Amino acid sequence: MGSKENLARNLRANMKATHRTQKSYARNTGISTSTMLNAVSGKNITLDTLDQIAEGVGIDASELISEVDSRG
């Protein structure tokens, strides 16, 4: 799986775990809801946007794009 897909999966998982919506995530990170939708959908975002999301949600950018071992 690529970095964009990992980012999308990790963002969705964190939103679910924290009971937050894309809109509240976008608000907390200072990016538009359409940009957040792009990130959550696995579309292209800039590295600056990745950094902004990571800072806004308190997760290191490298963790957001890392593949998580789902085998538990």
Secondary structure as GFF3:
##gff-version 3
##sequence-region A 1 72
A	DSSP	alpha_helix	3	18	.	.	.	ID=ss1
A	DSSP	alpha_helix	22	29	.	.	.	ID=ss2
A	DSSP	alpha_helix	33	40	.	.	.	ID=ss3
A	DSSP	alpha_helix	47	57	.	.	.	ID=ss4
A	DSSP	alpha_helix	61	64	.	.	.	ID=ss5
###
